[in-house]
Amino acid sequence: MNTRPPSASPSFSPPGRTGTPSVVVRLGCWIAAIASLAALSIIISIIIADLSSGEARAINMAGSLRMHSYAIQSTVGLDEGESPAPRLEQALAEFERRYAHPDLLKAIPTTETHPIREAYREIGTEWREHYRPAVLRCGPDAAARRALQGDTARIVSRIDRLVALVEEGLETKLQWLRLIQGISLGLLLVLGASAVLQLKRHVLRPLGELLASARIVQRGNFDVRIPRREPDELGQLGEAFNFMVEDLSRIYGELEDRVQEKTEALARSNRSLQLLYRTTHALSEKAVTRDTLLQVLKDVEALIGLRAGALCLGRSGLTVNTGQPGDASRLQALCESSCVGCGDDDIPLTSVLVGHAGPGERSLSVPLFDGTRNHGAMLLLQADAEPLEAWQLELLQAVGRHIGSALAALHRDEERHRLALLDERSVIARELHDSLAQSLSYLKIQVTRLQSLLGRNPPPERVNEVVQELRDGLSEAYRQLRELLTTFRLRIDGRGLPAAIEETVQEFRRRTGLEISLDNRLSSLDMPPDREIHVLQIIREALSNIERHARATQVRIALENLPDTTMLVTIDDNGIGFDAQATPIHRYGIVIMRDRAQSLKGELQVRPRPEGGTRVELVFPGQAGAIPAAPHHPAPTHTPAPGSIP
């Protein structure tokens, strides 16, 4: 199992304390710089735009001064018939109003030495000192008009200079605005590109490496590591990822070791279960023989990996040996020494005993214990350098229990066979005594009677009568002998009791010509085999009695389970019946049937039927766990004969 210690948890320091700004701070600085530059550019643009907002109107207003100068000159040149004074005064007032208009004044700097201020002041000086007086003095003669035109040209040139200066100032501001916006745009592009590069270097590239590493880990490769970078947030995240991968690698290694251990344990359990199944199957399906035990012992040695073994059964010593010829004597000695007390109830060995078998070897003695007594021991030789594990010892104990149970079952079967043989012998003795012995006694009486008649010279008719009775008695004795032989040879094959009863019914139908109906509602699961033979013998004896004494033509046989788990067998006939108060002549058949009923721990009754005939009724308890009777049986064995008894 992987015993690598868990990785030490990395210590993470907040970014900034290690001298490296955090990713958040960097991105915040870049964003703040970009925002500040954009805000500064916007503010400057707003200021310049605000300063330039009135200069266009000022240029227009200054241009209108030039136009009014020419208008004033035009007014002065009107015909004499007209009255120019009001119009001239109005034109002069309009010029002065436009000269002092606020739109124009906004474009005039307050600095006295500013060229625009000087040009504006020169226009005012020229207007007050020269042009206005000249206009007012101008007469209608041509010389005065030519002089006024010169004055007009002079003041217009000064107005043109003012307009040019204002336009030049506006252009300068616009150039500054374009320059500032261009510089701002360039700086924004530089800052944006730098921010993108920084984002790619410090954020996107680490995140891409982290994502690629995560995908590699997802495919089960735990050897990937993220390169060590600056100790910022993503750097610490990479360290944490590396630590997590190392931890996952350790955990997966431990899990693989555990899975491997569990797989090996399951494989061992599977092999153990297969061994136990083969052992149980071999010991239950077949007779327990030397070859069966030898195969079980070989299977145990092959699975555990032992060199040799033997089975010691009781005090008989070594019975099964799988070792080499050189091991036989040692195993024999170990068997005799380790199996002391085998089969004695006072020494209930239930655990595996380990001993020394020789140089470099140890012996294992596994008791063949069935829960109540030891039937022997299973000896196994093992190298000292290879001690058995706990599961191997448990498996050996389980195999030992299976072998002990099989031997116990074998002993029980032998004991049951002996008891059944003794029981059958007693039944044979009773039947011989009750049937054939009585017939022979009757014949003996007839022989004594014949000898007595022959001594008195009787008439031939009397002698022939006795001889005929002897002949009838011999025929009856022969018939009884044949029935006894048939009874003793009776066997129930693997098809069970229903098939045996059906064959008996067919036999008596052929032999007697009786109309026999069979209604069997029992199955082969309802009683053990030793009871089936008694039930079959009672049915045969009842049919034999009907054949000899009842003078019947119809017989009905019924077998069923009663609700209290007892079993009922009835044999009805439509014969002559009998007087229940009278003593039957051939009562030994009924005695035999009652003896067999007692063997079943049941009761047999023979009584007349109200509608005529006789009923033989057998009631006996079913076996433990017998199937109780159901209201409707799905498939009873029912073979009615024509005109059978209802």
C-alpha positions as CSV (number, residue, x, y, z in Angstrom):
1,M,0.0,0.0,0.0
2,N,1.2,3.5,-0.8
3,T,2.6,5.0,2.4
4,R,3.7,8.4,1.1
5,P,3.1,11.1,3.7
6,P,0.6,13.8,2.8
7,S,2.2,16.9,1.2
8,A,2.8,19.8,3.5
9,S,0.4,22.6,2.9
10,P,2.1,25.6,1.1
11,S,2.1,28.9,3.0
12,F,0.5,31.7,1.0
13,S,1.5,35.4,1.6
14,P,-0.8,38.2,0.6
15,P,0.5,39.9,-2.6
16,G,2.3,43.1,-1.9
17,R,4.1,41.8,1.2
18,T,6.5,39.9,-1.0
19,G,7.6,43.0,-3.0
20,T,5.5,42.0,-6.0
21,P,2.4,44.0,-6.7
22,S,-0.7,42.0,-7.0
23,V,-2.5,41.4,-10.3
24,V,-5.4,43.4,-9.1
25,V,-3.2,46.4,-8.2
26,R,-1.5,46.2,-11.5
27,L,-4.7,46.1,-13.5
28,G,-6.1,48.9,-11.3
29,C,-3.0,51.1,-12.0
30,W,-3.3,50.5,-15.7
31,I,-7.0,51.2,-15.7
32,A,-6.5,54.3,-13.5
33,A,-3.8,55.6,-15.8
34,I,-5.9,55.1,-18.9
35,A,-8.9,56.7,-17.3
36,S,-6.8,59.6,-16.0
37,L,-5.3,60.3,-19.3
38,A,-8.6,60.1,-21.1
39,A,-10.2,62.4,-18.4
40,L,-7.2,64.9,-18.7
41,S,-7.6,64.9,-22.5
42,I,-11.3,65.5,-22.2
43,I,-10.9,68.3,-19.7
44,I,-8.2,70.0,-21.8
45,S,-10.4,69.7,-24.9
46,I,-13.4,71.1,-23.0
47,I,-11.3,74.0,-21.8
48,I,-9.9,74.8,-25.3
49,A,-13.3,74.4,-26.8
50,D,-14.7,76.7,-24.2
51,L,-12.0,79.3,-24.9
52,S,-12.6,79.0,-28.6
53,S,-16.4,79.0,-28.4
54,G,-16.7,82.9,-28.7
55,E,-13.9,83.6,-31.1
56,A,-15.9,82.7,-34.2
57,R,-18.5,85.3,-33.2
58,A,-15.8,87.7,-32.5
59,I,-14.4,87.2,-36.0
60,N,-17.8,87.7,-37.4
61,M,-18.3,90.9,-35.3
62,A,-14.9,92.2,-36.3
63,G,-15.7,91.5,-40.0
64,S,-18.9,93.4,-39.5
65,L,-16.9,96.4,-38.4
66,R,-15.2,96.4,-41.8
67,M,-18.5,96.2,-43.5
68,H,-19.8,99.1,-41.5
69,S,-16.8,101.1,-42.3
70,Y,-17.6,100.8,-46.0
71,A,-21.3,101.5,-45.1
72,I,-20.3,104.7,-43.4
73,Q,-18.2,105.8,-46.5
74,S,-21.3,105.0,-48.7
75,T,-23.5,107.1,-46.4
76,V,-21.2,110.0,-46.7
77,G,-21.4,109.9,-50.6
78,L,-25.2,110.2,-50.9
79,D,-26.7,113.0,-53.1
80,E,-27.1,116.4,-51.7
81,G,-30.8,116.3,-52.1
82,E,-31.0,113.7,-49.5
83,S,-30.5,114.2,-45.8
84,P,-27.5,112.0,-44.8
85,A,-27.1,113.2,-41.2
86,P,-29.6,110.8,-39.4
87,R,-28.4,107.9,-41.4
88,L,-24.7,108.8,-40.8
89,E,-25.3,109.2,-37.1
90,Q,-27.0,105.8,-37.1
91,A,-24.2,104.2,-39.0
92,L,-21.6,105.7,-36.7
93,A,-23.6,104.5,-33.6
94,E,-23.9,101.0,-35.1
95,F,-20.1,100.9,-35.6
96,E,-19.4,101.9,-32.1
97,R,-22.0,99.4,-30.8
98,R,-20.4,96.6,-32.7
99,Y,-16.9,97.7,-31.6
100,A,-18.0,97.4,-28.0
101,H,-20.1,94.3,-28.4
102,P,-19.6,91.6,-25.8
103,D,-18.9,88.9,-28.3
104,L,-16.0,90.9,-29.6
105,L,-14.8,91.8,-26.2
106,K,-14.6,88.1,-25.1
107,A,-12.0,87.5,-27.8
108,I,-9.9,90.4,-26.6
109,P,-7.3,89.3,-24.1
110,T,-7.0,91.4,-20.9
111,T,-3.2,91.6,-21.2
112,E,-2.3,95.0,-22.4
113,T,0.7,93.9,-24.4
114,H,-1.1,91.2,-26.2
115,P,-1.1,91.8,-30.0
116,I,-4.9,91.3,-30.3
117,R,-5.4,93.8,-27.4
118,E,-3.1,96.3,-29.1
119,A,-4.8,95.8,-32.5
120,Y,-8.2,96.3,-30.9
121,R,-6.9,99.4,-29.1
122,E,-5.4,100.8,-32.4
123,I,-8.8,100.4,-34.1
124,G,-10.5,102.3,-31.2
125,T,-7.8,105.0,-31.4
126,E,-8.1,105.3,-35.2
127,W,-11.9,105.5,-34.9
128,R,-11.9,108.2,-32.2
129,E,-9.0,110.3,-33.4
130,H,-9.1,110.1,-37.2
131,Y,-11.9,108.3,-38.9
132,R,-15.0,109.5,-37.0
133,P,-13.8,113.2,-37.2
134,A,-13.0,112.7,-40.8
135,V,-16.4,111.3,-41.6
136,L,-18.1,114.2,-39.8
137,R,-15.8,116.8,-41.7
138,C,-16.2,115.2,-45.1
139,G,-17.8,117.5,-47.7
140,P,-19.3,116.7,-51.0
141,D,-16.3,117.6,-53.0
142,A,-14.2,114.9,-54.6
143,A,-11.1,115.7,-52.7
144,A,-12.8,115.2,-49.4
145,R,-14.2,111.9,-50.6
146,R,-10.8,110.7,-51.7
147,A,-9.3,111.6,-48.4
148,L,-12.2,109.7,-46.6
149,Q,-11.5,106.7,-48.8
150,G,-7.9,106.8,-47.6
151,D,-9.1,106.9,-44.0
152,T,-11.5,104.1,-44.6
153,A,-8.8,102.0,-46.1
154,R,-6.5,102.7,-43.1
155,I,-9.1,101.7,-40.5
156,V,-10.2,98.6,-42.6
157,S,-6.6,97.5,-42.6
158,R,-6.4,97.8,-38.9
159,I,-9.7,95.8,-38.7
160,D,-8.2,93.2,-41.0
161,R,-5.2,92.9,-38.8
162,L,-7.5,92.3,-35.7
163,V,-9.5,89.7,-37.6
164,A,-6.3,88.0,-38.7
165,L,-4.9,88.0,-35.2
166,V,-8.1,86.5,-33.8
167,E,-8.2,83.9,-36.5
168,E,-4.5,83.2,-35.8
169,G,-5.3,82.7,-32.1
170,L,-8.2,80.5,-32.9
171,E,-6.1,78.4,-35.2
172,T,-3.4,78.2,-32.6
173,K,-5.9,76.9,-30.0
174,L,-7.2,74.3,-32.5
175,Q,-3.7,73.2,-33.2
176,W,-3.1,72.8,-29.5
177,L,-6.4,70.9,-29.3
178,R,-5.3,68.6,-32.1
179,L,-1.9,68.1,-30.6
180,I,-3.2,67.3,-27.1
181,Q,-5.8,64.9,-28.5
182,G,-3.2,63.2,-30.7
183,I,-0.8,62.9,-27.8
184,S,-3.6,61.6,-25.6
185,L,-4.7,59.2,-28.2
186,G,-1.1,57.9,-28.7
187,L,-0.7,57.6,-24.9
188,L,-4.0,55.8,-24.6
189,L,-2.9,53.4,-27.4
190,V,0.4,52.8,-25.7
191,L,-1.2,52.4,-22.3
192,G,-3.9,50.1,-23.8
193,A,-1.3,48.0,-25.6
194,S,0.8,47.8,-22.4
195,A,-2.2,46.8,-20.4
196,V,-3.1,44.1,-23.0
197,L,0.5,42.8,-22.9
198,Q,0.5,42.9,-19.1
199,L,-2.9,41.2,-19.0
200,K,-1.7,38.5,-21.4
201,R,1.6,38.0,-19.5
202,H,0.3,38.1,-16.0
203,V,-3.3,36.9,-16.4
204,L,-4.2,35.2,-19.6
205,R,-1.0,33.1,-20.0
206,P,-1.1,31.8,-16.3
207,L,-4.8,31.1,-16.7
208,G,-4.2,29.3,-20.0
209,E,-1.5,27.2,-18.4
210,L,-3.8,26.5,-15.4
211,L,-6.6,25.4,-17.7
212,A,-4.3,23.2,-19.9
213,S,-2.9,21.6,-16.7
214,A,-6.4,21.1,-15.4
215,R,-7.4,19.3,-18.6
216,I,-4.3,17.1,-18.4
217,V,-5.1,16.3,-14.8
218,Q,-8.7,15.5,-15.9
219,R,-7.3,12.8,-18.2
220,G,-5.6,11.2,-15.2
221,N,-2.0,12.5,-15.6
222,F,-0.8,13.8,-12.3
223,D,2.8,14.5,-13.4
224,V,1.9,18.0,-14.8
225,R,3.1,21.0,-12.8
226,I,2.6,24.8,-13.4
227,P,6.0,26.7,-13.7
228,R,6.7,28.9,-10.7
229,R,6.0,32.6,-11.5
230,E,5.8,35.8,-9.6
231,P,4.2,35.4,-6.1
232,D,1.0,37.2,-7.1
233,E,-2.6,35.9,-6.9
234,L,-2.2,33.7,-10.0
235,G,1.3,32.6,-8.9
236,Q,-0.1,31.5,-5.6
237,L,-3.0,29.8,-7.4
238,G,-0.5,27.9,-9.5
239,E,1.3,26.8,-6.3
240,A,-2.0,25.7,-4.8
241,F,-2.8,23.8,-8.0
242,N,0.6,22.0,-7.8
243,F,-0.1,21.2,-4.2
244,M,-3.6,19.9,-5.1
245,V,-2.2,17.7,-8.0
246,E,0.4,16.3,-5.6
247,D,-2.3,15.5,-3.1
248,L,-4.5,14.0,-5.8
249,S,-1.6,11.9,-7.0
250,R,-1.0,10.6,-3.5
251,I,-4.7,10.0,-2.9
252,Y,-5.1,8.2,-6.3
253,G,-2.0,6.2,-5.5
254,E,-3.5,5.1,-2.2
255,L,-6.9,4.4,-3.9
256,E,-5.1,2.3,-6.6
257,D,-3.3,0.4,-3.8
258,R,-6.6,-0.1,-2.0
259,V,-8.4,-1.2,-5.2
260,Q,-5.6,-3.6,-5.9
261,E,-5.9,-5.0,-2.4
262,K,-9.7,-5.2,-2.7
263,T,-9.3,-6.9,-6.1
264,E,-6.9,-9.4,-4.7
265,A,-9.1,-9.9,-1.7
266,L,-12.1,-10.5,-4.0
267,A,-10.1,-12.9,-6.1
268,R,-9.1,-14.8,-3.0
269,S,-12.7,-14.8,-1.8
270,N,-13.8,-16.0,-5.3
271,R,-11.2,-18.8,-5.2
272,S,-12.2,-19.7,-1.7
273,L,-15.9,-19.7,-2.6
274,Q,-15.1,-21.9,-5.6
275,L,-13.1,-24.3,-3.4
276,L,-15.9,-24.4,-0.9
277,Y,-18.5,-24.9,-3.6
278,R,-16.5,-27.7,-5.2
279,T,-15.9,-29.3,-1.8
280,T,-19.6,-29.0,-0.9
281,H,-20.7,-30.4,-4.3
282,A,-18.2,-33.2,-4.2
283,L,-19.2,-34.2,-0.6
284,S,-22.9,-33.9,-1.1
285,E,-23.5,-35.0,-4.7
286,K,-21.3,-38.1,-4.6
287,A,-20.5,-40.7,-2.0
288,V,-17.7,-39.8,0.4
289,T,-14.9,-42.1,-0.9
290,R,-11.2,-42.0,-0.8
291,D,-11.0,-40.5,-4.3
292,T,-13.5,-37.7,-3.3
293,L,-11.5,-36.8,-0.2
294,L,-8.2,-37.0,-2.2
295,Q,-9.6,-34.5,-4.7
296,V,-10.7,-32.1,-2.0
297,L,-7.3,-32.3,-0.4
298,K,-5.5,-31.6,-3.7
299,D,-7.8,-28.5,-4.3
300,V,-6.9,-27.2,-0.8
301,E,-3.2,-27.6,-1.4
302,A,-3.4,-26.0,-4.8
303,L,-5.2,-22.9,-3.5
304,I,-3.2,-22.4,-0.3
305,G,0.1,-23.4,-1.9
306,L,1.1,-26.2,0.4
307,R,3.5,-29.1,-0.5
308,A,1.7,-32.1,0.9
309,G,-1.2,-33.2,3.1
310,A,-3.1,-36.1,4.5
311,L,-6.5,-36.8,6.0
312,C,-6.6,-38.8,9.3
313,L,-10.0,-40.3,10.0
314,G,-10.5,-41.4,13.5
315,R,-8.1,-43.9,15.0
316,S,-7.5,-45.6,11.7
317,G,-4.6,-43.3,11.0
318,L,-3.6,-42.1,7.5
319,T,-6.3,-42.7,4.9
320,V,-5.6,-40.1,2.2
321,N,-2.1,-38.9,1.3
322,T,-1.1,-36.4,-1.5
323,G,2.6,-36.1,-0.6
324,Q,5.6,-37.7,-2.3
325,P,6.6,-41.3,-1.4
326,G,9.2,-39.9,1.0
327,D,6.6,-38.0,2.9
328,A,4.3,-41.0,3.6
329,S,6.1,-42.2,6.7
330,R,6.4,-38.7,8.2
331,L,2.7,-38.0,7.5
332,Q,1.8,-41.4,9.0
333,A,3.7,-40.5,12.2
334,L,2.2,-37.0,12.3
335,C,-1.2,-38.5,11.7
336,E,-0.9,-41.0,14.5
337,S,0.5,-38.3,16.9
338,S,-1.9,-35.4,16.0
339,C,-5.1,-37.4,15.8
340,V,-5.1,-38.6,19.4
341,G,-8.6,-38.3,20.6
342,C,-10.1,-38.1,17.1
343,G,-13.7,-39.1,17.3
344,D,-13.9,-38.6,21.1
345,D,-16.6,-36.2,22.1
346,D,-14.6,-35.1,25.1
347,I,-11.9,-33.5,23.0
348,P,-13.7,-30.9,20.8
349,L,-10.7,-29.5,18.8
350,T,-12.1,-26.6,16.7
351,S,-9.0,-24.5,15.8
352,V,-6.0,-25.1,13.6
353,L,-2.9,-26.4,15.4
354,V,0.5,-25.5,14.2
355,G,3.5,-27.8,15.0
356,H,7.0,-28.6,13.8
357,A,7.3,-31.2,11.1
358,G,11.0,-31.1,10.4
359,P,13.8,-28.9,9.3
360,G,12.3,-25.9,7.5
361,E,8.8,-27.2,7.7
362,R,5.8,-26.8,9.9
363,S,2.7,-28.9,10.2
364,L,-0.9,-27.7,10.3
365,S,-3.6,-29.9,11.9
366,V,-7.1,-28.9,10.8
367,P,-9.8,-30.6,12.9
368,L,-12.7,-32.3,10.9
369,F,-15.3,-30.9,13.3
370,D,-19.0,-31.1,12.5
371,G,-20.2,-29.0,15.5
372,T,-20.4,-31.8,18.0
373,R,-17.5,-34.1,17.6
374,N,-14.2,-34.5,15.8
375,H,-14.0,-37.1,13.0
376,G,-10.3,-36.7,12.4
377,A,-7.8,-34.2,11.2
378,M,-6.5,-32.7,8.0
379,L,-2.6,-32.6,8.1
380,L,-0.8,-30.1,5.9
381,L,2.9,-29.5,5.4
382,Q,4.1,-25.9,5.0
383,A,7.5,-24.1,4.7
384,D,8.5,-22.2,7.8
385,A,9.2,-19.1,5.7
386,E,5.7,-18.8,4.5
387,P,3.2,-18.3,7.4
388,L,-0.4,-18.6,6.5
389,E,-2.6,-15.5,6.5
390,A,-5.9,-15.2,8.4
391,W,-8.1,-15.9,5.4
392,Q,-6.2,-19.1,4.7
393,L,-6.6,-20.4,8.2
394,E,-10.4,-19.5,8.1
395,L,-10.6,-21.3,4.7
396,L,-8.9,-24.4,6.2
397,Q,-11.3,-24.4,9.1
398,A,-14.3,-24.1,6.8
399,V,-13.1,-27.0,4.6
400,G,-12.5,-29.0,7.8
401,R,-16.0,-28.3,8.9
402,H,-17.4,-29.3,5.5
403,I,-15.5,-32.6,5.6
404,G,-16.5,-33.2,9.2
405,S,-20.2,-32.6,8.3
406,A,-19.9,-34.9,5.3
407,L,-18.4,-37.6,7.5
408,A,-21.1,-37.1,10.1
409,A,-23.8,-37.3,7.4
410,L,-22.2,-40.5,6.1
411,H,-22.3,-41.9,9.6
412,R,-25.9,-40.9,10.1
413,D,-26.8,-42.4,6.7
414,E,-25.1,-45.7,7.7
415,E,-26.9,-45.6,11.1
416,R,-30.2,-44.8,9.4
417,H,-29.6,-47.6,6.9
418,R,-28.9,-50.1,9.7
419,L,-32.1,-49.0,11.6
420,A,-34.1,-49.2,8.4
421,L,-32.7,-52.7,7.7
422,L,-33.6,-53.8,11.2
423,D,-37.1,-52.2,10.9
424,E,-37.6,-53.9,7.5
425,R,-36.5,-57.2,9.0
426,S,-39.0,-56.9,11.8
427,V,-41.7,-56.0,9.3
428,I,-40.7,-59.1,7.2
429,A,-40.8,-61.3,10.3
430,R,-44.3,-60.0,11.2
431,E,-45.6,-60.4,7.7
432,L,-44.2,-63.9,7.5
433,H,-45.7,-64.7,10.8
434,D,-49.1,-63.2,10.1
435,S,-49.5,-64.5,6.6
436,L,-47.3,-67.4,5.4
437,A,-46.8,-68.8,8.9
438,Q,-50.5,-69.0,9.5
439,S,-51.0,-70.7,6.1
440,L,-48.3,-73.2,6.9
441,S,-49.9,-73.8,10.4
442,Y,-53.2,-74.4,8.6
443,L,-51.5,-76.9,6.2
444,K,-49.9,-78.6,9.1
445,I,-53.3,-79.1,10.8
446,Q,-54.7,-80.4,7.5
447,V,-51.8,-82.9,7.2
448,T,-52.4,-84.1,10.8
449,R,-56.1,-84.5,10.0
450,L,-55.2,-86.4,6.8
451,Q,-53.0,-88.8,8.7
452,S,-55.8,-89.3,11.3
453,L,-58.3,-90.1,8.5
454,L,-55.9,-92.5,6.7
455,G,-55.5,-94.5,10.0
456,R,-59.2,-95.2,10.2
457,N,-59.8,-96.3,6.5
458,P,-62.1,-93.3,5.7
459,P,-64.2,-93.2,2.5
460,P,-62.4,-91.7,-0.5
461,E,-64.7,-88.7,-0.5
462,R,-63.4,-87.6,2.9
463,V,-59.8,-88.1,1.9
464,N,-60.3,-86.2,-1.3
465,E,-61.9,-83.4,0.7
466,V,-58.9,-83.1,3.0
467,V,-56.6,-83.3,0.0
468,Q,-58.5,-80.5,-1.8
469,E,-58.2,-78.4,1.3
470,L,-54.5,-79.1,1.4
471,R,-54.3,-78.1,-2.3
472,D,-56.2,-74.9,-1.6
473,G,-54.0,-74.1,1.4
474,L,-50.8,-74.7,-0.7
475,S,-52.2,-72.4,-3.4
476,E,-53.0,-69.7,-0.9
477,A,-49.6,-70.1,0.8
478,Y,-47.9,-69.9,-2.7
479,R,-49.9,-66.8,-3.5
480,Q,-49.0,-65.2,-0.2
481,L,-45.4,-66.0,-0.8
482,R,-45.5,-64.4,-4.2
483,E,-47.1,-61.3,-2.7
484,L,-44.4,-61.1,0.0
485,L,-41.7,-61.4,-2.5
486,T,-43.3,-58.7,-4.6
487,T,-43.5,-56.5,-1.4
488,F,-39.9,-57.2,-0.4
489,R,-38.7,-56.3,-3.9
490,L,-40.7,-53.1,-4.0
491,R,-38.6,-50.0,-4.6
492,I,-39.4,-46.3,-5.3
493,D,-37.2,-44.9,-8.0
494,G,-36.2,-41.2,-8.6
495,R,-39.7,-40.4,-9.9
496,G,-41.0,-40.5,-6.3
497,L,-44.1,-41.7,-4.6
498,P,-46.7,-40.5,-7.2
499,A,-45.2,-42.6,-10.0
500,A,-44.9,-45.7,-7.7
501,I,-48.6,-45.4,-6.7
502,E,-49.6,-45.0,-10.4
503,E,-47.7,-48.1,-11.3
504,T,-49.3,-50.0,-8.5
505,V,-52.8,-48.9,-9.7
506,Q,-52.0,-50.0,-13.2
507,E,-50.7,-53.4,-11.9
508,F,-53.9,-54.1,-10.0
509,R,-56.1,-52.9,-12.8
510,R,-54.4,-55.4,-15.2
511,R,-54.5,-58.2,-12.6
512,T,-57.9,-57.9,-11.0
513,G,-60.0,-56.0,-13.6
514,L,-61.1,-53.5,-10.9
515,E,-62.0,-50.0,-11.9
516,I,-59.5,-48.0,-9.8
517,S,-59.4,-44.2,-9.7
518,L,-56.5,-42.3,-8.2
519,D,-56.7,-38.7,-6.8
520,N,-53.2,-37.8,-5.6
521,R,-52.9,-34.3,-4.2
522,L,-49.4,-34.9,-2.7
523,S,-46.1,-34.2,-4.3
524,S,-42.7,-35.8,-3.7
525,L,-41.8,-32.9,-1.5
526,D,-44.4,-33.7,1.1
527,M,-42.7,-36.7,2.9
528,P,-39.3,-38.2,3.2
529,P,-38.4,-41.4,1.3
530,D,-38.6,-43.7,4.3
531,R,-42.2,-42.8,4.8
532,E,-43.1,-43.2,1.1
533,I,-42.4,-46.9,1.2
534,H,-44.8,-47.4,4.1
535,V,-47.6,-45.5,2.4
536,L,-47.1,-47.5,-0.8
537,Q,-47.1,-50.8,1.2
538,I,-50.4,-49.9,2.9
539,I,-52.0,-49.0,-0.4
540,R,-50.9,-52.3,-1.9
541,E,-52.1,-54.3,1.1
542,A,-55.5,-52.6,1.0
543,L,-55.8,-53.4,-2.7
544,S,-54.8,-56.9,-2.1
545,N,-57.4,-57.3,0.6
546,I,-60.1,-55.8,-1.7
547,E,-59.1,-58.3,-4.4
548,R,-59.4,-61.3,-2.1
549,H,-62.3,-60.4,0.2
550,A,-64.4,-57.3,-0.9
551,R,-66.0,-58.7,-4.2
552,A,-65.8,-55.0,-5.3
553,T,-65.9,-53.6,-8.9
554,Q,-64.8,-50.1,-8.1
555,V,-62.0,-48.6,-6.0
556,R,-61.1,-45.0,-5.3
557,I,-57.7,-44.0,-3.8
558,A,-57.2,-40.4,-2.5
559,L,-54.2,-38.7,-1.0
560,E,-54.2,-35.1,0.3
561,N,-52.8,-32.7,2.8
562,L,-55.0,-31.5,5.6
563,P,-55.0,-27.9,6.9
564,D,-53.2,-28.9,10.1
565,T,-50.2,-30.3,8.0
566,T,-51.3,-33.9,8.6
567,M,-51.7,-36.3,5.6
568,L,-54.8,-38.3,4.7
569,V,-54.9,-41.5,2.6
570,T,-58.3,-43.1,1.9
571,I,-59.1,-46.3,-0.1
572,D,-62.8,-46.8,-0.8
573,D,-64.5,-49.8,-2.5
574,N,-68.1,-50.7,-3.4
575,G,-67.7,-54.3,-2.2
576,I,-69.8,-56.3,0.3
577,G,-68.4,-54.5,3.3
578,F,-68.3,-56.2,6.7
579,D,-70.0,-56.1,10.1
580,A,-68.1,-53.8,12.3
581,Q,-69.1,-55.9,15.3
582,A,-68.0,-59.2,13.8
583,T,-64.4,-60.4,13.8
584,P,-62.9,-60.7,10.2
585,I,-61.6,-64.1,9.2
586,H,-58.3,-62.9,7.6
587,R,-57.4,-60.1,10.1
588,Y,-53.6,-60.4,9.6
589,G,-53.7,-58.0,6.6
590,I,-55.2,-55.2,8.7
591,V,-52.7,-55.9,11.4
592,I,-49.8,-55.5,8.9
593,M,-51.3,-52.2,7.7
594,R,-51.7,-50.9,11.3
595,D,-48.1,-51.8,12.1
596,R,-46.9,-49.8,9.2
597,A,-49.2,-46.9,10.2
598,Q,-47.6,-47.0,13.7
599,S,-44.2,-46.7,11.9
600,L,-45.5,-43.5,10.4
601,K,-46.7,-42.3,13.8
602,G,-50.2,-42.3,12.4
603,E,-53.5,-44.1,12.8
604,L,-55.3,-46.5,10.5
605,Q,-59.0,-47.2,10.6
606,V,-61.1,-49.7,8.6
607,R,-64.8,-49.1,8.7
608,P,-67.9,-49.8,6.6
609,R,-69.2,-47.0,4.2
610,P,-72.8,-45.9,4.7
611,E,-73.4,-46.3,1.0
612,G,-71.9,-49.7,0.9
613,G,-68.4,-51.1,0.8
614,T,-65.4,-50.4,3.0
615,R,-63.1,-47.5,3.7
616,V,-59.5,-47.8,4.8
617,E,-58.4,-44.4,6.2
618,L,-54.8,-43.6,7.1
619,V,-53.9,-40.3,8.9
620,F,-50.3,-39.5,9.8
621,P,-48.4,-36.3,10.5
622,G,-46.4,-34.7,7.7
623,Q,-42.7,-34.0,7.8
624,A,-41.4,-30.8,9.4
625,G,-41.7,-28.0,6.9
626,A,-44.2,-29.9,4.6
627,I,-46.1,-27.9,2.1
628,P,-49.6,-27.1,3.6
629,A,-52.7,-28.0,1.7
630,A,-54.1,-25.2,-0.5
631,P,-57.8,-24.7,-1.5
632,H,-57.0,-25.6,-5.1
633,H,-54.2,-27.7,-6.3
634,P,-52.9,-26.7,-9.6
635,A,-51.9,-30.1,-11.0
636,P,-53.0,-33.1,-8.9
637,T,-52.4,-36.6,-10.2
638,H,-55.9,-37.8,-11.0
639,T,-56.6,-40.9,-13.0
640,P,-60.3,-41.7,-12.8
641,A,-61.7,-45.0,-14.0
642,P,-65.1,-45.2,-15.8
643,G,-67.9,-45.4,-13.3
644,S,-65.6,-44.8,-10.4
645,I,-66.7,-44.2,-6.8
646,P,-67.6,-40.5,-6.2
